[in-house]
Amino acid sequence: MTDTQISAQTAASPASSVPQQRKIVTAVPGPKSLELHDRRSKVVPAGVSSALPVYIQRANGAVLVDVDGNQFIDFGAGIGVTTVGHTEARVVEAAAGQLHDVIHTLFTITPYEEYVRVAELLAEHTPGNWQKKSVLVNSGAEAVENGVKIARKYTGRRGVAVLDHAYHGRTNLTMAMNFKAMPYASGFGPFAGDVYHAPSSYPYRDGLSGTDAAARTIGYLEKIIGASDLACLVVEPIQGEGGFMVPADEYLPTLQGWCTENGVVMIADEIQSGMARTGRYYASEHFGWEPDLVLSAKGIAGGLPLAAVTGRAEIMDAAHPGGLGGTFGGNPVACAAAIAVFESIEQNHLLAEGRRIEATLTAGLERLKRRYDIIGDIRGKGAMIAIELVQPGTRDTTKVPNAEAVGALVAFAAQNGVLLLSAGTYGNVLRFLPSFAVTDELIEDGLRVLDDGLAALG
Ligand SMILES: *Cc1c(COP(=O)(O)O)cnc(C)c1O
């Protein structure tokens, strides 16, 4: 296919554009989804579950269309992956073009420009004004694994520290780094050793200032491992699966200061919070935190699998030649899509769109909070916003988690054409992480459904 054919096809792209509205025409799941689910249950193991078993045929902008013709407002974006929008035109065009040029060579055999360009873009847009280098891999968990490998090689130390409520993945090392055993780790051990869990900053529940919370974290690490044995501290600047906890101001820079003083590599797991998700390129920027290493994944390539470890050149260069890599890491098609995502962030002013989404969502949620006392906390930044639900009458006192309400609301929303995701250590958080293609009208429409769901709880 020539360049003109590709752009003519995507410019018109009537096949992929979908009216941006919810529409329910069958029961949810509908008959075709049920049929597919039956086939699936014979060949896909139970361990791979689906939050909402409607089978998706098309996705565009902020709307999913299932095989029965139902349309859902997507407040999940594949867990913050399709930040630029489903089937975003630039991403489609870049990936399609790349498919015709080179699909795979393996960067560690014969390299190509797209990998280098992604590394340049990451160096430019991650926090910190120093020379940076990047290794590209396939998944978030693989980025975490490589970040830890590099930190250990650089420091010559063994210990890995993480925080309470953290989520870092499903590989053997990262299973040991998560807070919750169920469902990520239960029964899957033995696990990697030398992983130390320290208290975090969770202002709604601990009431601590950033410096007090940091003193508690540091005190704990000094006791259970000691800085001299610690290779790295891995932290999500805004915790994702744990429930979108935004740490108190000063917490992250104070930890970075302690790490720098003690030769510990501090790693920002920005896999969920990075790539413009919070209205800044990286969520660390909200806190004035400049991490030694930054991990990117989810939103980086518009839906194609790609992840990265980016960081100070002297740390990244600690690994010997051949020590880093993998067959598919930095695949050319995924890299071409990532370059298009960076262009889309700039040219579609997505950082400002993130602030718009934050303003509309939080204003609407504040209105609901005034009417429903089970909404305990509203928190987050940009298009990464959550509400934490508590039992009636406890939000200013004991804050007893209300996972039942979250389950009921997620189910009610799905029946009404709104895809909402739960989160949280206690399962009592509803999270909103839409693509930036979501309009204010769609957000308000989704909030009306949430309002009806809250009213139906009685
Ligand atoms: C999703 C996620 C991971 C794991 O990424 P995968 O691509 O699923 O391996 C790690 N850290 C955070 C913060 C995540 O949100």
The ligand as a Gaussian input file, in Angstrom:
#p B3LYP/6-31G(d) Opt

LIG

0 1
 C       -0.525000      -2.217000      35.053000
 C        0.575000      -1.881000      35.963000
 C        1.748000      -2.654000      36.021000
 C        1.918000      -3.917000      35.219000
 O        1.860000      -3.672000      33.847000
 P        1.579000      -4.903000      32.840000
 O        1.737000      -4.297000      31.487000
 O        0.187000      -5.373000      33.127000
 O        2.593000      -5.938000      33.130000
 C        2.760000      -2.235000      36.863000
 N        2.636000      -1.116000      37.594000
 C        1.525000      -0.349000      37.573000
 C        1.466000       0.887000      38.402000
 C        0.460000      -0.717000      36.770000
 O       -0.657000       0.019000      36.757000

